Each structure stands twice: as structure tokens, then as C-alpha cells.
């Protein structure tokens, strides 16, 4: 099953709610991802452009997009970024395929 990196930025209202009532949002997200056929590998709060980082497995791009859409539509996040990930083995396979693809750079 493909891996995805999900990064989200909470809205000020969401932060306000979580400060008043601290909660582990991974507990709320996990059942949604599982309902879409996925599995949460791990989640972290982060400093910087995104507030939460999540690595999960999803059956396909459609399911990953569905989760991003569902999360965005709730209003608690003001930005969601979904990045497909490749395992090292998949990357090695891609490199082998690239070596025989016959691409020639412009001359």
C-alpha cells in the first residue's frame, strides 16, 4: 500500500479550541483514515510552516485525496499538503527503469 506524507496547518480557531481543551487529534484522524482503507504510521506536531505531520498508508491517490478534502472541509485546518512517498526499494526500481528509459538531454 502506498505511503503518504500529510502536512497540515491549523486555523487560529482550532488552536484556540485545543488550548482550551487539549486533545490528541491523532485519535480523531485515525478512524477516518482507517475508514478510507488506510493505516496511520505516525503523527507529530511540528514547528514551522505546518503544525502537524502525519505519515500514513492509503490504498490509492483517490483515498489520500478524499482524506485531504475531508480534513480541509472541516474548517480546523487552513492548509493541507499531501505528498506521495516511495520506499527505498521503489526508488531503486525507479532508478533501474530510468537507466534504461532512453532519455537523451537536449544538445
MIVOFI-484272 format. One record per residue: residue number from 1; x, y, z of N, C-alpha, C, O in turn; residue in one letter. Coordinates in steps of 0.1 Angstrom, whole numbers, plus 5000, padded with zeros to 4 digits. Example, Ala and Ser with C-alpha at 12.3 -4.5 7.8 and 13.67 -1.06 7.14 Angstrom:
2
<node nr="1" n_x="5132" n_y="4943" n_z="5078" ca_x="5123" ca_y="4955" ca_z="5078" c_x="5132" c_y="4967" c_z="5078" o_x="5142" o_y="4967" o_z="5085" rest="a"/>
<node nr="2" n_x="5128" n_y="4978" n_z="5071" ca_x="5137" ca_y="4989" ca_z="5071" c_x="5129" c_y="5000" c_z="5079" o_x="5134" o_y="5011" o_z="5080" rest="s"/>
This chain:
107
<node nr="1" n_x="5009" n_y="4988" n_z="5000" ca_x="5000" ca_y="5000" ca_z="5000" c_x="5009" c_y="5012" c_z="5000" o_x="5019" o_y="5013" o_z="5008" rest="x"/>
<node nr="2" n_x="5006" n_y="5022" n_z="4992" ca_x="5014" ca_y="5034" ca_z="4991" c_x="5015" c_y="5043" c_z="5004" o_x="5005" o_y="5043" o_z="5011" rest="x"/>
<node nr="3" n_x="5026" n_y="5049" n_z="5006" ca_x="5028" ca_y="5058" ca_z="5018" c_x="5025" c_y="5073" c_z="5013" o_x="5027" o_y="5076" o_z="5002" rest="x"/>
<node nr="4" n_x="5020" n_y="5081" n_z="5023" ca_x="5018" ca_y="5095" ca_z="5020" c_x="5023" c_y="5103" c_z="5032" o_x="5021" o_y="5098" o_z="5044" rest="x"/>
<node nr="5" n_x="5028" n_y="5114" n_z="5030" ca_x="5032" ca_y="5124" ca_z="5040" c_x="5021" c_y="5135" c_z="5039" o_x="5019" o_y="5141" o_z="5029" rest="x"/>
<node nr="6" n_x="5014" n_y="5137" n_z="5050" ca_x="5004" ca_y="5147" ca_z="5051" c_x="5008" c_y="5158" c_z="5061" o_x="5013" o_y="5155" o_z="5072" rest="x"/>
<node nr="7" n_x="5008" n_y="5170" n_z="5056" ca_x="5012" ca_y="5181" ca_z="5065" c_x="5000" c_y="5191" c_z="5065" o_x="4994" o_y="5194" o_z="5055" rest="x"/>
<node nr="8" n_x="4997" n_y="5196" n_z="5077" ca_x="4985" ca_y="5205" ca_z="5079" c_x="4989" c_y="5216" c_z="5088" o_x="4997" o_y="5215" o_z="5096" rest="x"/>
<node nr="9" n_x="4982" n_y="5227" n_z="5085" ca_x="4983" ca_y="5239" ca_z="5093" c_x="4970" c_y="5242" c_z="5099" o_x="4960" o_y="5244" o_z="5092" rest="x"/>
<node nr="10" n_x="4969" n_y="5243" n_z="5112" ca_x="4957" ca_y="5245" ca_z="5120" c_x="4953" c_y="5260" c_z="5118" o_x="4961" o_y="5269" o_z="5117" rest="x"/>
<node nr="11" n_x="4940" n_y="5262" n_z="5119" ca_x="4934" ca_y="5276" ca_z="5119" c_x="4936" c_y="5281" c_z="5133" o_x="4937" o_y="5274" o_z="5142" rest="x"/>
<node nr="12" n_x="4936" n_y="5295" n_z="5135" ca_x="4937" ca_y="5300" ca_z="5148" c_x="4925" c_y="5295" c_z="5157" o_x="4927" o_y="5294" o_z="5169" rest="x"/>
<node nr="13" n_x="4914" n_y="5293" n_z="5151" ca_x="4902" ca_y="5289" ca_z="5159" c_x="4905" c_y="5274" c_z="5164" o_x="4901" o_y="5271" o_z="5175" rest="x"/>
<node nr="14" n_x="4911" n_y="5266" n_z="5156" ca_x="4914" ca_y="5252" ca_z="5160" c_x="4924" c_y="5253" c_z="5172" o_x="4922" o_y="5245" o_z="5181" rest="x"/>
<node nr="15" n_x="4934" n_y="5261" n_z="5170" ca_x="4944" ca_y="5262" ca_z="5181" c_x="4937" c_y="5267" c_z="5194" o_x="4940" o_y="5262" o_z="5205" rest="x"/>
<node nr="16" n_x="4929" n_y="5277" n_z="5193" ca_x="4922" ca_y="5282" ca_z="5205" c_x="4914" c_y="5270" c_z="5211" o_x="4914" o_y="5269" o_z="5224" rest="x"/>
<node nr="17" n_x="4907" n_y="5263" n_z="5203" ca_x="4899" ca_y="5251" ca_z="5209" c_x="4908" c_y="5241" c_z="5216" o_x="4904" o_y="5236" o_z="5226" rest="x"/>
<node nr="18" n_x="4919" n_y="5238" n_z="5210" ca_x="4928" ca_y="5228" ca_z="5215" c_x="4935" c_y="5233" c_z="5228" o_x="4938" o_y="5225" o_z="5237" rest="x"/>
<node nr="19" n_x="4938" n_y="5246" n_z="5229" ca_x="4944" ca_y="5251" ca_z="5241" c_x="4934" c_y="5251" c_z="5252" o_x="4937" o_y="5248" o_z="5263" rest="x"/>
<node nr="20" n_x="4921" n_y="5254" n_z="5249" ca_x="4911" ca_y="5253" ca_z="5260" c_x="4908" c_y="5239" c_z="5264" o_x="4905" o_y="5236" o_z="5275" rest="x"/>
<node nr="21" n_x="4908" n_y="5230" n_z="5254" ca_x="4905" ca_y="5216" ca_z="5256" c_x="4916" c_y="5207" c_z="5249" o_x="4913" o_y="5202" o_z="5238" rest="x"/>
<node nr="22" n_x="4928" n_y="5205" n_z="5256" ca_x="4938" ca_y="5198" ca_z="5249" c_x="4933" c_y="5184" c_z="5245" o_x="4926" o_y="5177" o_z="5252" rest="x"/>
<node nr="23" n_x="4937" n_y="5180" n_z="5233" ca_x="4933" ca_y="5167" ca_z="5228" c_x="4943" c_y="5161" c_z="5218" o_x="4950" o_y="5169" o_z="5211" rest="x"/>
<node nr="24" n_x="4943" n_y="5148" n_z="5217" ca_x="4952" ca_y="5141" ca_z="5208" c_x="4944" c_y="5140" c_z="5195" o_x="4936" o_y="5131" o_z="5194" rest="x"/>
<node nr="25" n_x="4947" n_y="5148" n_z="5185" ca_x="4939" ca_y="5148" ca_z="5173" c_x="4942" c_y="5136" c_z="5164" o_x="4934" o_y="5132" o_z="5155" rest="x"/>
<node nr="26" n_x="4953" n_y="5129" n_z="5167" ca_x="4955" ca_y="5116" ca_z="5161" c_x="4944" c_y="5106" c_z="5164" o_x="4941" o_y="5098" o_z="5155" rest="x"/>
<node nr="27" n_x="4939" n_y="5107" n_z="5176" ca_x="4928" ca_y="5098" ca_z="5179" c_x="4915" c_y="5101" c_z="5171" o_x="4907" o_y="5092" o_z="5169" rest="x"/>
<node nr="28" n_x="4914" n_y="5113" n_z="5166" ca_x="4902" ca_y="5117" ca_z="5158" c_x="4905" c_y="5114" c_z="5143" o_x="4896" o_y="5110" o_z="5136" rest="x"/>
<node nr="29" n_x="4917" n_y="5114" n_z="5139" ca_x="4921" ca_y="5112" ca_z="5125" c_x="4922" c_y="5098" c_z="5121" o_x="4919" o_y="5093" o_z="5110" rest="x"/>
<node nr="30" n_x="4928" n_y="5090" n_z="5131" ca_x="4930" ca_y="5075" ca_z="5128" c_x="4918" c_y="5068" c_z="5123" o_x="4919" o_y="5061" o_z="5113" rest="x"/>
<node nr="31" n_x="4906" n_y="5069" n_z="5129" ca_x="4894" ca_y="5062" ca_z="5124" c_x="4890" c_y="5067" c_z="5110" o_x="4885" o_y="5059" o_z="5102" rest="x"/>
<node nr="32" n_x="4892" n_y="5079" n_z="5107" ca_x="4888" ca_y="5084" ca_z="5093" c_x="4897" c_y="5078" c_z="5083" o_x="4893" o_y="5073" o_z="5073" rest="x"/>
<node nr="33" n_x="4910" n_y="5078" n_z="5086" ca_x="4920" ca_y="5071" ca_z="5076" c_x="4917" c_y="5057" c_z="5075" o_x="4917" o_y="5051" o_z="5064" rest="x"/>
<node nr="34" n_x="4914" n_y="5050" n_z="5086" ca_x="4911" ca_y="5036" ca_z="5086" c_x="4898" c_y="5033" c_z="5078" o_x="4897" o_y="5023" o_z="5070" rest="x"/>
<node nr="35" n_x="4888" n_y="5042" n_z="5079" ca_x="4875" ca_y="5040" ca_z="5072" c_x="4878" c_y="5041" c_z="5057" o_x="4871" o_y="5035" o_z="5049" rest="x"/>
<node nr="36" n_x="4888" n_y="5049" n_z="5053" ca_x="4892" ca_y="5051" ca_z="5039" c_x="4901" c_y="5040" c_z="5034" o_x="4906" o_y="5040" o_z="5023" rest="x"/>
<node nr="37" n_x="4904" n_y="5030" n_z="5043" ca_x="4912" ca_y="5019" ca_z="5039" c_x="4927" c_y="5020" c_z="5042" o_x="4935" o_y="5012" o_z="5038" rest="x"/>
<node nr="38" n_x="4930" n_y="5031" n_z="5050" ca_x="4944" ca_y="5034" ca_z="5053" c_x="4949" c_y="5030" c_z="5066" o_x="4941" o_y="5024" o_z="5074" rest="x"/>
<node nr="39" n_x="4961" n_y="5033" n_z="5069" ca_x="4967" ca_y="5030" ca_z="5082" c_x="4977" c_y="5041" c_z="5086" o_x="4985" o_y="5045" o_z="5078" rest="x"/>
<node nr="40" n_x="4976" n_y="5046" n_z="5098" ca_x="4984" ca_y="5057" ca_z="5103" c_x="4997" c_y="5050" c_z="5108" o_x="4998" o_y="5041" o_z="5116" rest="x"/>
<node nr="41" n_x="5009" n_y="5055" n_z="5103" ca_x="5022" ca_y="5051" ca_z="5107" c_x="5027" c_y="5059" c_z="5119" o_x="5034" o_y="5054" o_z="5127" rest="x"/>
<node nr="42" n_x="5024" n_y="5072" n_z="5119" ca_x="5028" ca_y="5080" ca_z="5130" c_x="5024" c_y="5095" c_z="5127" o_x="5022" o_y="5099" o_z="5116" rest="x"/>
<node nr="43" n_x="5023" n_y="5102" n_z="5138" ca_x="5020" ca_y="5116" ca_z="5136" c_x="5027" c_y="5125" c_z="5146" o_x="5030" o_y="5120" o_z="5157" rest="x"/>
<node nr="44" n_x="5031" n_y="5137" n_z="5143" ca_x="5039" ca_y="5146" ca_z="5151" c_x="5034" c_y="5160" c_z="5150" o_x="5029" o_y="5164" o_z="5139" rest="x"/>
<node nr="45" n_x="5035" n_y="5168" n_z="5160" ca_x="5034" ca_y="5182" ca_z="5159" c_x="5047" c_y="5188" c_z="5155" o_x="5058" o_y="5182" o_z="5158" rest="x"/>
<node nr="46" n_x="5047" n_y="5199" n_z="5147" ca_x="5059" ca_y="5204" ca_z="5141" c_x="5060" c_y="5219" c_z="5143" o_x="5049" o_y="5225" o_z="5144" rest="x"/>
<node nr="47" n_x="5072" n_y="5224" n_z="5142" ca_x="5074" ca_y="5239" ca_z="5142" c_x="5075" c_y="5243" c_z="5127" o_x="5081" o_y="5235" o_z="5119" rest="x"/>
<node nr="48" n_x="5071" n_y="5255" n_z="5124" ca_x="5073" ca_y="5259" ca_z="5110" c_x="5061" c_y="5261" c_z="5102" o_x="5050" o_y="5265" o_z="5108" rest="x"/>
<node nr="49" n_x="5062" n_y="5259" n_z="5089" ca_x="5051" ca_y="5262" ca_z="5080" c_x="5038" c_y="5253" c_z="5084" o_x="5027" o_y="5258" o_z="5082" rest="x"/>
<node nr="50" n_x="5041" n_y="5241" n_z="5088" ca_x="5030" ca_y="5232" ca_z="5091" c_x="5030" c_y="5228" c_z="5105" o_x="5040" o_y="5227" o_z="5112" rest="x"/>
<node nr="51" n_x="5018" n_y="5226" n_z="5111" ca_x="5017" ca_y="5223" ca_z="5125" c_x="5016" c_y="5209" c_z="5129" o_x="5021" o_y="5204" o_z="5139" rest="x"/>
<node nr="52" n_x="5012" n_y="5201" n_z="5119" ca_x="5010" ca_y="5186" ca_z="5122" c_x="5016" c_y="5179" c_z="5109" o_x="5014" o_y="5183" o_z="5098" rest="x"/>
<node nr="53" n_x="5023" n_y="5168" n_z="5112" ca_x="5029" ca_y="5160" ca_z="5102" c_x="5024" c_y="5145" c_z="5104" o_x="5025" o_y="5141" o_z="5116" rest="x"/>
<node nr="54" n_x="5019" n_y="5139" n_z="5094" ca_x="5014" ca_y="5125" ca_z="5095" c_x="5019" c_y="5117" c_z="5084" o_x="5019" o_y="5121" o_z="5072" rest="x"/>
<node nr="55" n_x="5024" n_y="5105" n_z="5087" ca_x="5028" ca_y="5095" ca_z="5077" c_x="5017" c_y="5084" c_z="5078" o_x="5015" o_y="5078" o_z="5089" rest="x"/>
<node nr="56" n_x="5011" n_y="5081" n_z="5066" ca_x="5001" ca_y="5070" ca_z="5066" c_x="5003" c_y="5062" c_z="5053" o_x="5009" o_y="5066" o_z="5044" rest="x"/>
<node nr="57" n_x="4996" n_y="5051" n_z="5053" ca_x="4995" ca_y="5043" ca_z="5041" c_x="4980" c_y="5044" c_z="5037" o_x="4971" o_y="5044" o_z="5045" rest="x"/>
<node nr="58" n_x="4978" n_y="5046" n_z="5024" ca_x="4964" ca_y="5047" ca_z="5018" c_x="4964" c_y="5037" c_z="5006" o_x="4974" o_y="5035" o_z="5000" rest="x"/>
<node nr="59" n_x="4952" n_y="5032" n_z="5003" ca_x="4951" ca_y="5023" ca_z="4992" c_x="4955" c_y="5029" c_z="4979" o_x="4960" o_y="5022" o_z="4970" rest="x"/>
<node nr="60" n_x="4953" n_y="5042" n_z="4977" ca_x="4955" ca_y="5048" ca_z="4964" c_x="4954" c_y="5063" c_z="4965" o_x="4951" o_y="5069" o_z="4976" rest="x"/>
<node nr="61" n_x="4957" n_y="5070" n_z="4954" ca_x="4956" ca_y="5085" ca_z="4954" c_x="4942" c_y="5090" c_z="4957" o_x="4940" o_y="5101" o_z="4964" rest="x"/>
<node nr="62" n_x="4932" n_y="5083" n_z="4952" ca_x="4918" ca_y="5088" ca_z="4955" c_x="4915" c_y="5088" c_z="4970" o_x="4909" o_y="5098" o_z="4975" rest="x"/>
<node nr="63" n_x="4919" n_y="5078" n_z="4977" ca_x="4917" ca_y="5077" ca_z="4991" c_x="4925" c_y="5088" c_z="4999" o_x="4920" o_y="5094" o_z="5008" rest="x"/>
<node nr="64" n_x="4937" n_y="5090" n_z="4994" ca_x="4945" ca_y="5101" ca_z="5000" c_x="4939" c_y="5114" c_z="4998" o_x="4938" o_y="5123" o_z="5007" rest="x"/>
<node nr="65" n_x="4934" n_y="5117" n_z="4986" ca_x="4928" ca_y="5129" ca_z="4983" c_x="4915" c_y="5131" c_z="4990" o_x="4912" o_y="5142" o_z="4995" rest="x"/>
<node nr="66" n_x="4907" n_y="5120" n_z="4992" ca_x="4895" ca_y="5121" ca_z="5000" c_x="4897" c_y="5125" c_z="5014" o_x="4890" o_y="5133" o_z="5020" rest="x"/>
<node nr="67" n_x="4908" n_y="5120" n_z="5020" ca_x="4911" ca_y="5124" ca_z="5034" c_x="4915" c_y="5139" c_z="5034" o_x="4910" o_y="5146" o_z="5043" rest="x"/>
<node nr="68" n_x="4923" n_y="5143" n_z="5025" ca_x="4927" ca_y="5157" ca_z="5024" c_x="4915" c_y="5166" c_z="5023" o_x="4914" o_y="5177" o_z="5029" rest="x"/>
<node nr="69" n_x="4906" n_y="5162" n_z="5014" ca_x="4894" ca_y="5170" ca_z="5012" c_x="4885" c_y="5170" c_z="5025" o_x="4880" o_y="5181" o_z="5029" rest="x"/>
<node nr="70" n_x="4884" n_y="5159" n_z="5031" ca_x="4876" ca_y="5158" ca_z="5044" c_x="4882" c_y="5167" c_z="5054" o_x="4875" o_y="5174" o_z="5061" rest="x"/>
<node nr="71" n_x="4895" n_y="5166" n_z="5056" ca_x="4902" ca_y="5174" ca_z="5066" c_x="4900" c_y="5189" c_z="5063" o_x="4898" o_y="5197" o_z="5072" rest="x"/>
<node nr="72" n_x="4902" n_y="5193" n_z="5051" ca_x="4901" ca_y="5207" ca_z="5047" c_x="4887" c_y="5212" c_z="5049" o_x="4885" o_y="5224" o_z="5053" rest="x"/>
<node nr="73" n_x="4877" n_y="5204" n_z="5046" ca_x="4863" ca_y="5209" ca_z="5047" c_x="4858" c_y="5211" c_z="5061" o_x="4848" o_y="5218" o_z="5062" rest="x"/>
<node nr="74" n_x="4865" n_y="5206" n_z="5071" ca_x="4860" ca_y="5208" ca_z="5084" c_x="4863" c_y="5222" c_z="5090" o_x="4856" o_y="5225" o_z="5100" rest="x"/>
<node nr="75" n_x="4872" n_y="5229" n_z="5084" ca_x="4875" ca_y="5243" ca_z="5089" c_x="4886" c_y="5243" c_z="5100" o_x="4890" o_y="5254" o_z="5103" rest="x"/>
<node nr="76" n_x="4890" n_y="5232" n_z="5105" ca_x="4900" ca_y="5233" ca_z="5116" c_x="4914" c_y="5235" c_z="5110" o_x="4923" o_y="5239" o_z="5117" rest="x"/>
<node nr="77" n_x="4916" n_y="5231" n_z="5097" ca_x="4929" ca_y="5233" ca_z="5091" c_x="4928" c_y="5243" c_z="5080" o_x="4918" o_y="5244" o_z="5073" rest="x"/>
<node nr="78" n_x="4938" n_y="5252" n_z="5079" ca_x="4937" ca_y="5262" ca_z="5068" c_x="4946" c_y="5258" c_z="5056" o_x="4945" o_y="5264" o_z="5046" rest="x"/>
<node nr="79" n_x="4953" n_y="5247" n_z="5057" ca_x="4961" ca_y="5242" ca_z="5046" c_x="4965" c_y="5228" c_z="5049" o_x="4968" o_y="5223" o_z="5060" rest="x"/>
<node nr="80" n_x="4964" n_y="5220" n_z="5038" ca_x="4968" ca_y="5206" ca_z="5038" c_x="4977" c_y="5203" c_z="5026" o_x="4973" o_y="5207" o_z="5015" rest="x"/>
<node nr="81" n_x="4988" n_y="5196" n_z="5029" ca_x="4997" ca_y="5193" ca_z="5018" c_x="4999" c_y="5177" c_z="5018" o_x="5002" o_y="5172" o_z="5029" rest="x"/>
<node nr="82" n_x="4996" n_y="5171" n_z="5007" ca_x="4997" ca_y="5156" ca_z="5006" c_x="5009" c_y="5153" c_z="4997" o_x="5008" o_y="5157" o_z="4985" rest="x"/>
<node nr="83" n_x="5018" n_y="5145" n_z="5001" ca_x="5030" ca_y="5142" ca_z="4993" c_x="5031" c_y="5126" c_z="4992" o_x="5032" o_y="5120" o_z="5003" rest="x"/>
<node nr="84" n_x="5030" n_y="5121" n_z="4980" ca_x="5032" ca_y="5106" ca_z="4979" c_x="5046" c_y="5103" c_z="4982" o_x="5055" o_y="5111" o_z="4978" rest="x"/>
<node nr="85" n_x="5048" n_y="5092" n_z="4989" ca_x="5062" ca_y="5088" ca_z="4993" c_x="5065" c_y="5074" c_z="4986" o_x="5056" o_y="5066" o_z="4983" rest="x"/>
<node nr="86" n_x="5078" n_y="5072" n_z="4983" ca_x="5083" ca_y="5060" ca_z="4978" c_x="5092" c_y="5053" c_z="4988" o_x="5100" o_y="5060" o_z="4995" rest="x"/>
<node nr="87" n_x="5091" n_y="5040" n_z="4989" ca_x="5100" ca_y="5033" ca_z="4998" c_x="5114" c_y="5033" c_z="4990" o_x="5115" o_y="5036" o_z="4979" rest="x"/>
<node nr="88" n_x="5124" n_y="5029" n_z="4997" ca_x="5138" ca_y="5029" ca_z="4991" c_x="5138" c_y="5018" c_z="4980" o_x="5144" o_y="5021" o_z="4970" rest="x"/>
<node nr="89" n_x="5131" n_y="5007" n_z="4982" ca_x="5131" ca_y="4997" ca_z="4972" c_x="5124" c_y="5002" c_z="4960" o_x="5128" o_y="4999" o_z="4948" rest="x"/>
<node nr="90" n_x="5113" n_y="5009" n_z="4961" ca_x="5106" ca_y="5015" ca_z="4950" c_x="5115" c_y="5025" c_z="4943" o_x="5115" o_y="5026" o_z="4930" rest="x"/>
<node nr="91" n_x="5122" n_y="5033" n_z="4950" ca_x="5131" ca_y="5043" ca_z="4944" c_x="5142" c_y="5036" c_z="4936" o_x="5146" o_y="5040" o_z="4925" rest="x"/>
<node nr="92" n_x="5147" n_y="5025" n_z="4942" ca_x="5158" ca_y="5017" ca_z="4934" c_x="5152" c_y="5012" c_z="4921" o_x="5159" o_y="5012" o_z="4911" rest="x"/>
<node nr="93" n_x="5140" n_y="5007" n_z="4922" ca_x="5133" ca_y="5002" ca_z="4910" c_x="5131" c_y="5013" c_z="4899" o_x="5134" o_y="5011" o_z="4887" rest="x"/>
<node nr="94" n_x="5127" n_y="5024" n_z="4904" ca_x="5126" ca_y="5036" ca_z="4895" c_x="5139" c_y="5040" c_z="4889" o_x="5140" o_y="5043" o_z="4877" rest="x"/>
<node nr="95" n_x="5150" n_y="5040" n_z="4897" ca_x="5163" ca_y="5043" ca_z="4891" c_x="5167" c_y="5033" c_z="4881" o_x="5173" o_y="5037" o_z="4870" rest="x"/>
<node nr="96" n_x="5165" n_y="5020" n_z="4883" ca_x="5168" ca_y="5010" ca_z="4873" c_x="5160" c_y="5012" c_z="4860" o_x="5165" o_y="5011" o_z="4849" rest="x"/>
<node nr="97" n_x="5147" n_y="5015" n_z="4862" ca_x="5139" ca_y="5018" ca_z="4850" c_x="5144" c_y="5030" c_z="4843" o_x="5144" o_y="5031" o_z="4830" rest="x"/>
<node nr="98" n_x="5147" n_y="5041" n_z="4850" ca_x="5152" ca_y="5053" ca_z="4844" c_x="5165" c_y="5051" c_z="4836" o_x="5167" o_y="5057" o_z="4826" rest="x"/>
<node nr="99" n_x="5174" n_y="5042" n_z="4841" ca_x="5186" ca_y="5040" ca_z="4834" c_x="5184" c_y="5034" c_z="4820" o_x="5192" o_y="5035" o_z="4811" rest="x"/>
<node nr="100" n_x="5173" n_y="5026" n_z="4818" ca_x="5170" ca_y="5020" ca_z="4805" c_x="5160" c_y="5027" c_z="4797" o_x="5155" o_y="5022" o_z="4787" rest="x"/>
<node nr="101" n_x="5155" n_y="5039" n_z="4802" ca_x="5144" ca_y="5046" ca_z="4795" c_x="5148" c_y="5052" c_z="4782" o_x="5139" o_y="5054" o_z="4774" rest="x"/>
<node nr="102" n_x="5160" n_y="5054" n_z="4780" ca_x="5165" ca_y="5060" ca_z="4767" c_x="5163" c_y="5075" c_z="4766" o_x="5164" o_y="5081" o_z="4755" rest="x"/>
<node nr="103" n_x="5162" n_y="5082" n_z="4777" ca_x="5161" ca_y="5097" ca_z="4777" c_x="5174" c_y="5103" c_z="4773" o_x="5185" o_y="5099" o_z="4777" rest="x"/>
<node nr="104" n_x="5173" n_y="5113" n_z="4764" ca_x="5185" ca_y="5120" ca_z="4760" c_x="5183" c_y="5135" c_z="4763" o_x="5173" o_y="5140" o_z="4759" rest="x"/>
<node nr="105" n_x="5192" n_y="5141" n_z="4770" ca_x="5191" ca_y="5155" ca_z="4773" c_x="5192" c_y="5164" c_z="4760" o_x="5198" o_y="5159" o_z="4750" rest="x"/>
<node nr="106" n_x="5187" n_y="5176" n_z="4760" ca_x="5188" ca_y="5184" ca_z="4748" c_x="5203" c_y="5187" c_z="4745" o_x="5211" o_y="5188" o_z="4754" rest="x"/>
<node nr="107" n_x="5206" n_y="5188" n_z="4732" ca_x="5220" ca_y="5191" ca_z="4729" c_x="5222" c_y="5205" c_z="4724" o_x="5233" o_y="5209" o_z="4721" rest="x"/>
